[in-house]
Amino acid sequence: MPTSSHKRVFLGIDPGLAITGYGVITYTQKEITCVASGAITSTPRESFGERLGKIHKSILKIIRTYRPSVMAIEELFFAKNAKTAIKVGQARGVAILAAWQCKIAVREFTPLQVKQAITGYGFASKSQIQKMVKLLLRLKSTPKPDDVADALAVAICCAQTKEF
C-alpha cells in the first residue's frame, strides 16, 4: 500500500468504438484526485481502421503525457449483440497494445468488481456510480458522458486494490 507521501498515477479506460472514456487519477492513502478525463470519439463515417487508430494514438498520447504506473481497463462483459462485443474487444485490444508499447502494467476489472469498489454494491446503477465518482474525486459536476465516469471508476477501483 502506498504511503501518504507516495503518489501513484492510474489511467482508467472504458473501451468502446464510438466512445472510449479515459480518466487519470493520482492516489495516496489520504486522497484520490482527478488529473484529467475525457472521451475519445469516432463516427461510423470513419473507416474501422481509422477509428481503432484514433483510440490507439490517443491513449499513447495520454500515457506519454501523464505517465501512469498502471492502466486499468474494464473486462468485456457478455453482450447481447456479438458484433458489438467484437468491436469493443478490438477497441480494448488497441488500448492494451498502447499500454504494452509504453511498458506500463495493465489490470482488468469486471463491471461487478468496479461497482463493488466504488459503491460497496456490485449491482449499483449507472447513476449511483456517477454520484460516487463525483463524491470520491470531489468534482463540481458529474463526468460526462457516462464512459468518462466509468473510466474514472475503473481507475479508482484499481488504485484501491492492495497490490498498488
C-alpha positions as CSV (number, residue, x, y, z in Angstrom):
1,M,0.0,0.0,0.0
2,P,1.4,3.4,-0.8
3,T,2.4,5.7,2.0
4,S,0.7,9.1,2.3
5,S,3.6,10.8,0.6
6,H,3.7,8.3,-2.3
7,K,1.5,9.3,-5.2
8,R,0.7,6.8,-7.8
9,V,-0.9,7.7,-11.2
10,F,-3.6,5.4,-12.6
11,L,-5.2,5.5,-16.0
12,G,-8.7,4.1,-16.3
13,I,-10.2,3.1,-19.6
14,D,-13.8,2.3,-20.5
15,P,-13.4,0.9,-24.0
16,G,-15.8,1.5,-26.9
17,L,-15.6,2.1,-30.6
18,A,-17.8,5.2,-30.7
19,I,-16.7,6.5,-27.3
20,T,-13.7,5.4,-25.2
21,G,-13.7,7.0,-21.9
22,Y,-10.5,7.7,-20.0
23,G,-9.6,9.0,-16.6
24,V,-6.3,9.8,-15.0
25,I,-6.1,9.9,-11.2
26,T,-3.5,10.3,-8.5
27,Y,-3.8,8.2,-5.4
28,T,-2.3,8.2,-1.9
29,Q,-3.6,6.7,1.3
30,K,-5.1,10.1,2.1
31,E,-6.7,11.2,-1.2
32,I,-7.7,10.4,-4.7
33,T,-7.5,13.3,-7.2
34,C,-8.7,13.6,-10.8
35,V,-5.9,14.8,-13.0
36,A,-7.6,14.5,-16.4
37,S,-10.5,12.8,-18.0
38,G,-12.3,12.8,-21.3
39,A,-13.6,10.8,-24.2
40,I,-12.0,9.6,-27.4
41,T,-14.8,9.7,-30.0
42,S,-15.2,8.5,-33.6
43,T,-18.1,8.2,-36.0
44,P,-19.3,5.4,-38.4
45,R,-18.2,7.8,-41.2
46,E,-14.6,7.0,-40.4
47,S,-13.2,3.6,-41.5
48,F,-12.9,0.9,-38.9
49,G,-9.1,1.1,-39.1
50,E,-9.2,4.9,-38.6
51,R,-11.4,4.5,-35.6
52,L,-9.1,2.0,-33.9
53,G,-6.1,4.0,-34.9
54,K,-7.6,7.1,-33.3
55,I,-8.1,5.2,-30.0
56,H,-4.6,3.8,-30.1
57,K,-2.9,7.1,-30.9
58,S,-4.9,9.0,-28.3
59,I,-4.1,6.5,-25.5
60,L,-0.4,6.6,-26.4
61,K,-0.6,10.4,-26.1
62,I,-2.4,10.2,-22.7
63,I,0.1,7.7,-21.4
64,R,3.1,9.8,-22.5
65,T,1.6,13.0,-21.0
66,Y,0.6,11.6,-17.6
67,R,2.9,8.7,-17.2
68,P,0.6,6.3,-15.2
69,S,2.2,3.4,-13.5
70,V,-0.7,1.2,-14.4
71,M,-3.7,1.2,-16.8
72,A,-6.9,-0.3,-15.6
73,I,-9.5,-1.4,-18.1
74,E,-12.9,-2.9,-17.9
75,E,-13.2,-6.5,-18.9
76,L,-15.5,-7.3,-21.7
77,F,-18.9,-8.3,-20.4
78,F,-21.3,-10.6,-22.2
79,A,-23.1,-8.6,-24.8
80,K,-26.4,-9.5,-26.5
81,N,-25.0,-8.3,-29.8
82,A,-21.9,-10.3,-30.8
83,K,-20.9,-7.8,-33.4
84,T,-20.8,-5.0,-30.9
85,A,-18.9,-7.2,-28.4
86,I,-16.2,-8.0,-31.1
87,K,-15.8,-4.3,-31.9
88,V,-15.5,-3.3,-28.2
89,G,-13.0,-6.2,-27.9
90,Q,-10.9,-4.7,-30.7
91,A,-11.0,-1.2,-29.0
92,R,-9.8,-2.9,-25.8
93,G,-7.0,-4.6,-27.8
94,V,-5.6,-1.3,-29.2
95,A,-5.8,0.3,-25.7
96,I,-3.9,-2.7,-24.2
97,L,-1.4,-2.5,-27.0
98,A,-0.7,1.1,-26.3
99,A,0.0,0.3,-22.6
100,W,2.3,-2.6,-23.6
101,Q,4.2,-0.3,-26.0
102,C,4.8,2.2,-23.2
103,K,5.7,-0.6,-20.8
104,I,3.0,0.0,-18.2
105,A,1.1,-2.7,-16.4
106,V,-2.5,-3.4,-17.3
107,R,-5.1,-4.6,-14.8
108,E,-8.5,-5.8,-15.8
109,F,-11.7,-5.5,-13.7
110,T,-15.2,-6.7,-14.3
111,P,-18.1,-4.3,-14.1
112,L,-19.1,-6.1,-10.9
113,Q,-15.7,-5.5,-9.3
114,V,-15.8,-1.8,-10.2
115,K,-19.3,-1.3,-8.9
116,Q,-18.4,-3.1,-5.6
117,A,-15.2,-1.0,-5.2
118,I,-17.0,2.3,-5.9
119,T,-20.4,1.9,-4.2
120,G,-20.0,-1.2,-2.0
121,Y,-22.7,-2.9,-4.1
122,G,-22.0,-5.0,-7.1
123,F,-25.3,-4.2,-8.8
124,A,-25.2,-0.4,-8.5
125,S,-26.9,1.7,-11.2
126,K,-25.0,3.9,-13.6
127,S,-26.3,7.0,-11.7
128,Q,-25.0,5.6,-8.4
129,I,-21.6,5.1,-9.9
130,Q,-21.6,8.6,-11.3
131,K,-22.6,10.1,-8.0
132,M,-19.9,8.2,-6.1
133,V,-17.2,9.1,-8.6
134,K,-18.1,12.8,-8.3
135,L,-18.1,12.5,-4.5
136,L,-14.8,10.5,-4.2
137,L,-13.0,12.8,-6.6
138,R,-14.6,16.0,-5.1
139,L,-15.7,17.1,-8.6
140,K,-18.0,20.0,-9.2
141,S,-20.1,18.1,-11.7
142,T,-20.7,14.6,-12.8
143,P,-18.3,13.5,-15.5
144,K,-20.0,13.3,-18.9
145,P,-20.5,11.2,-21.0
146,D,-21.1,8.1,-18.9
147,D,-18.0,6.5,-20.4
148,V,-15.8,9.1,-18.7
149,A,-17.3,8.4,-15.2
150,D,-16.9,4.7,-15.9
151,A,-13.2,5.1,-16.8
152,L,-12.6,7.1,-13.6
153,A,-14.4,4.4,-11.6
154,V,-12.1,1.7,-13.1
155,A,-9.1,3.8,-12.2
156,I,-10.4,4.3,-8.6
157,C,-11.1,0.5,-8.4
158,C,-7.5,-0.3,-9.4
159,A,-6.0,2.3,-7.1
160,Q,-7.9,0.7,-4.1
161,T,-6.6,-2.8,-4.8
162,K,-4.0,-3.9,-2.3
163,E,-1.3,-4.7,-4.9
164,F,-0.9,-1.0,-5.6
